[in-house]
Amino acid sequence: MTAWSEVEYTAVRELRGPLAIVQGVSGVGWDEFVRITLDSGERRYGLVLEVDRELAVVQVLEDTTGMDPSHVRVSFAGKPLRVPVGPGWLGRVCNGRGEPVDGGPPVFGETSAAVSGTPINPVRREPPSEPILTGVGAVDALTTLVRGQKLPVFSAAGLPHLELAAQIAAQATAGGEAFSVVFAGMGLTHPDAAFVRDALEERSAAGELVLLLNTADDPVIERTLTPRVALTVAEHLAFSLGRHVLVVMTDMTAYAEALREVSAARGEVPARRAYPGYLYSDLASLYERCGRIRGRAGSVTVLPVLTMPAGDITHPVPDLTGYITEGQIVLSRQVHARGVYPPVDALASLSRLMRKGAGPGRTRPDHLDLAAQTLAALARARQVRELSDLVGEAALSPTDRRYLDFDEAFLRRFLHQRPDEARPLDRTLDAAWQALLTLPRGELTMLPAALLDAHGARAEPDGGERDGPEP
């Protein structure tokens, strides 16, 4: 329980958007938790953004709408905002500040933790290893998510990124080990928030999910707090209770825009596209809270989802995210237009830690070779399709036409799946084999001969190559 100072300040110089400027303060520090009491008895809360001599800039979590600066009392807690942590969060649905919206009591815990968090000592960091299987074939086979990794999803308006985020949150597993999901939704519409609750209802009922939902009409300050509350809860579940925790955060662009709005209210000098100059360090303070700690059983894995305005991957939010994270999953309008779900652009996607969590002893012995051959064949198929657009399909060689067949087989047999389908990894890799065996054996140069023989890729009688058996 927060112990508030007996000293209350009434000299509020100005209310500016979500900010309150309090004067005459002493002994107040940055990031301190604040209680604001109105004449009506209503209480609002905030955080100290800046202290300059006797002035404190407070960001009000519930916004300043309806507040009269001459009729408020401000009290400081003397410490940062803390939230209770523990297993009591599992199965609960809360707003972006961690207040229940599921009709249940407040969340309690035996201890509390500061939402600002503390960085993991680099010396104690354990390298990420072992996979988290999502049940989404394109992710598991080609951009394997590894425990302790930060792997963002880059999307654009109109693409089913929320559906993909909810599907991963509903299906992800850690191979039978204790596993939890923390889902932080930021700036969601009410229909989207309802969709997320419905999609994750089963996992929530099983006591494996913490759901934090900040909707578009909630205070903007709450949006900047939501991912920090989510990560604070996740860190305790992982490093104190030994669980593997996947934190899904969507949409990080909405978070960055909230940060920009607060920065503008503070009168800060803007940087690229009016975002604050500290956007990079702010995003890093979130993403770098994931990982594994030597000697601890659990892990925190982060899957941030962000929409690229106008599909621009050089926009500051995806651009800076790419510098901090370990790869990306990119969604494609072209693939989406062909009716394929999830519309992943496999050639633009990458998991830099995939080799740490896939292959012999972790997934399947042929996994890495199969993924490499699939991506190589996709790159060639893309070249062939561009050539076909120029000269026409009739002018292509027989081998080139087989690459067009492979491209179609890849989309229909391997990539496409239902939004509620949890596909086992073995079935996903077998589907990759089926697509690759539409190519002549001589084109599958990245796969060992023993694997090709085992899957029925045989030379054709006329000296050419033919496909393996029909699936």
N, C-alpha and C positions, 0 to 999 in steps of 0.2 A: 504494500500500500504506500502511495506517495506521501511523504511528509512535507507539507508546504510551509514556507516561511511565514512567520507571524506578521511580517512587514508587507503591507499592501500599497501599491502605487496607484494614484488617481490621475497623474499628469500625463494623459495621452495626447501628444501634440497633434497627431494626424492619423487618419485612416486612409490607406491608399491601396485599393484593390484588396488582395488577401493579406495586406501588411498593416500592422499597427506600430506606430513610432512612440515609444514610451520614454519620457525624459525624467531626469533626477534620480536615476538608478545608481546603485553602488554594489560591488561584489557580485555582479552578474556575469556569467560566462557564456561563450558560444555554445550552441546546441542545447542549452538548458531548457527544460520543460517548463511551460507557463500555463497558469490558470487565469482565465479572465471571467469575472463575475459581473453580470449586468444588473441593473436596478430591479428587473423583474425576478431576479433569482436564478435566471438561466446561466449556465456555466459553459464556457467554450475553452478550448485548449490550443496551445501553440508551441512553437519552438523558436528559440533565439537564433536569428540568422547572422546578426552582426552587432557588435558592441563598440561604440566610439565615445570614449570618455563617459559622459552621463546619459548617453542616448542608447537605447536598445531597440533594434528592429526585430519585431516578432512576426512570424508567419502564423496566421490563425488557421487552424485545421478546418474549422467549420465556415471559414470566410467571415468577412466583417459586415456583411449585409444586415441592416437593422440595428447596428451598434451606434450609440451616441458617445463620442469620445469624452464628453464631460460627465458621463454617468456610468463609468466602468471602473472596476477595481482589479488591479493586476498583481498576481502573486507568483513568485519564482520558486521552483522546487530545489534549486541548488545542484541538480544533476540532470543528465540527459534523459530523454523519454525511454522508459523501459516497458517491456511487455512480459507477462508470465509465459514461461515455456514449459513444455512437457507433453506427455501423450494425450492430455486433455484436449489438444487441438484436433486430433484425428477424428474425422467424421463430422466436423463442424463447418458451417457456412457463415462467413463473416464479411463485413464491409472492408474497405481498403485499410482501415485503421485497426482492424482486429475486433470490432464490436459485432456480436452475433446478430444475424438477420434471419436465423432459422427458427426463431421462437424459443430457443433454449436459454439457459442462464449464461452469465459471463464466463469466459474461459479462465480457469484457474490453473495454477501450477505451483509446485513446491518451491520454485525459484523464479527469478526474472532475469532478463538480459537486455542490455541497451540495444535499441534498434539500429544504431549506427554501426554496430559490429566492430570486430577487431580483425586485422589481416592475419592470415596464417603465416607463421614464421617460415620463411623459405627453407631453412635448414631442416625443419620438421616435415616438410611436404614429401609425400610419397608419390612417385610417378603414377599417373592414371594407368589402370590395367583392368582387364575383364570387361566384357560387354554388358550393356543394358539393351535388351532386345525389345523393340517397340511393337512388333507385329505388323509393321509397315515394310513391305518388301524392299522398296527403293532405299529406305534408310538402313535397314539391317544388312543388306547385301553390299551396297556401294558406298555408303557413308556411315559406317558402323559407329554408334554412340558408345563411348567408353566411360566407365565410372570415374567421376572426378573431372570430366571434360566440360568445356563450355562451347556449345555448338549452336549457332543461331540459324533461324529460318528466315530467309529474305523473300518477301512477297510483294505484291502490289494490290491496289484496290480492285475488288471484284474477284480475286482468287480465293480458293477455300482454305486459307491459312488457319482460320479459327477452327474449322472442322478437323484439319490435320493435327493441330495442337491438342484438341479435345480427344481425338482418337489415340494419340500417343500417350496422353495422360491416363486414359482409360485402360490401355492394353499393356503398357511397359512392365517388364519384370526384370528381376536380377537373378534369374536362375534358381529360384526357390529360396533365396536368402531373404531376411527381413527387409521389406521394401515399402516405401511410402512416396506419395506424390504431393507436392505443394503447388497449387495452381493459383497464380496471381493474375487476375484480369484487370486491365487498366483502360478506362475510357470506353467501356463497352456500352452498346445500346441495351435497352431493357430486353428486347427479343434475343439478343446475343447472350446476355447474362442468363436468361431462362434456358436457352439451348445448352449452355455449358453445364448448368445444374442438372438438366435432364440427362445429358450425355455421360456425366460422371456420377450419376446417382448410385449405381451399383458399387463402384469403388468406394464411395463415401459411406454407404451402408455397411461395407466390410471393414470400416475403420482404418482405411489405408490412405485417406485423402484429407488434405486441408485446403479449403476453398476460400480465397479472398477475392471479392468482386467489387471493383470500383466502377460505377457506371458514369456515363458521360455527363449526367446532371449532378453528380457528387462534387464536392469542393475540389478545386484544382490542387490544393495543397495535399489533400489526401492521396492524390495520384502519385505524388513524389514520395510518399511514405510507404505505399503498398509493397513495392519490391523489397524494401528494407525489412518490413515486418515478416514477409514471406521467408527471406533468407535467415532471419534471426530464429524463426521457428524451425527451419530446416537444419540449421547448424546444431541445435540442441538434439533434435531427433537423430542426427547422424553421429555426432562426436561424443555425445553423452549416453545415448541409448543404443548405439551400434547399428543403426539402420542405414541402408542405402537409400538416398533421397533424391528424387528427380524434381527440380524446380522449373516449372513451365511459366514463363512470363510473357504475356501478350496484352497490349501491343507496346513495344518499347518506343515506338515513334510517338505515341500518345504521351508516354512518360516524358520524353524529351521536349515535347511541345509545352507540357505543364512547367517544366524547368525554365523554358524560354519565357513563359508568361510571368513567372515569379521574378526572373532576372530583369525583365522590362519594368515591372512594378518597382523594383529596387533602383532603377535608373542606371543600371550597369552598362558599360560600353559593349555593344554587341560585337560578335565575331561573325563567322560564316553564316549567311542566311539568317541573321539576327539571333542565332543560338549563342548562349554565353560562352566565353572563351574557355571555361573550365568543363565543357561538356565531356571531353575525353577523360579527364580524371574522375568525373562523376560517374560515368559509365563503368570505368575500370574499378571504382570502389564497390560496384555491385558484382560485376562479372568475376572479379578476383576472389570473391568469398567462397567460390566452389573449390573442390579438390579433396584430397585424402591426407590424413595426418598419420605419420609413422607411429605405430603402436596403438592406433585406434581402429576399431572394426568397420566403422561406417564411412560413407562418402557423400559428398554433395555434388550433383551434376546439374548444370544449368542449360536449359533450352530456351533462349529468348527468341521471341517472334517479333518481327518488325516489318512494317509496310514501307516500301520505298516510294515517296511521292513521285508521281508520273513515271514510275518504274525506273528511276534514276539511281543506279548503284553507286554513283559518285556523290550522292546526297550526304551531308555530314553524318547523319545517324548510321546508315549502313557502312559508310566509309570508315568512321572511327571504330565501329563495332568490329569490322574486319581486322583492324590492327590489334585488337585485344584478344579476340577469340581464336579458336583452333579449328578453323574451317568454316563452312557454311553449307546450308541446304537451300538451293535457289528454286523457286517456283516459276513456271513459264506460262505466259499467256498463250503461246503457240500450242503447247501440249494440252492446255486446258481447252482450247478451241477445238481440239480433236476428240473431245469427250472422254479424256483419260483422267482418272483420279488415282493417286495424287499427282498433280501435274508437275512433277519434279524434272528439272533440267539436269540430267545426270552429268553432262560434261561441264557444267558450270558449278557443280557441287563437289565438296571435298571434305573429308574428315582427316585432319593431319595426324590424329592419334589412332587411326584405324588399325595399323599394324600392331599396336599395343594391346588391342582387344579382340582381334580376329585371327583365324588360322588354326594350326594344329594345337590341340589342348584347350582351345577356347571356344571356337565355333565348329568348323569342319575343316579337315586338311586341305580341301580343294578351294576354300573360300577366297583367299587372296589371289590365287592364279586366275580363278574364274572371274573375279571382279575386274582384274587388270585386262583380261581378254575382252570382256564385255565393253569396257570403256574404249579400248582400242578399236573394236569393231564399230562402235557408235560414231567415233570420230571419222572413220572411213565412210560410213554410211551417210554422214552429213555432207562430206565432200561429194559423194556420188549424187546425192539429191540436188545439190547446187549445180552439178554438171548436167543432170537431167533437165533441170529448168532451162538451161541454156541450149542444149542440142536435141532434147527430146529423148524419151526413154528408149525408143527404137534404135537409137544410135549407140546405146550402151553395150558393153561386152556382157556375155553371159554371167561372168563373175560379178560385175557391177550390179546387174539386175538381182542377183542373189543378196547383195547388200541391202537393196531396197526391201526385199522380202524379210531380211533380218530386222530392219528398222521397224516394220509393221509388227513382226512377231514380238519384238522387245516391248513395244507399247501395249499390245493386246494380251500377250501371255504372261509377261513378267511385271510390267509397271502397274497396270490397271488392277485395282481391287476395290471391293466395296468399302464405304466409310466405316462400317461396323465389323469388318473382317479382320480378325487377328490371325495373320498368316504365319505358320511355323517357319523357322529359318530353313529347314530341310526342303520344304515345299518351294520356298522362294528360290533357293539355289538350283533346285531341279528345273524350275521354270526358266532360269537363266541358261541352263544347258539346252533345253528345248529350243530356245531362240537361237543360240549359237550354232546348233546342228542344222540350221537352214543354210549355213555357209559351207563351202567346200572345205574338206579337212586341211588342205594345204594353206588355207587362210588362218587357221587356228594355231599360229606359231607360238603363242605364249602359254599354251597348255602342254604338259608332258604327254608323251606318246601313250604312256600307261593309262592316263586318265581318258584320253581319246578312245583307246581300245575298250576300256571299261564301259564307256557310254555309247559304243556302237558306231563311232565315226570311222567309216571304211572307204578305201579307195574304190573308185568306180571302175568297172571292167575295161572301159575304153582308155584307161590311163589317166582319166580325169578323176575328180573326187565327187562323191555323192553324199547326200545327207545321211544321218543316222536314221534309225527307225522312227516312224511317226509316233508321237506321244499318245 
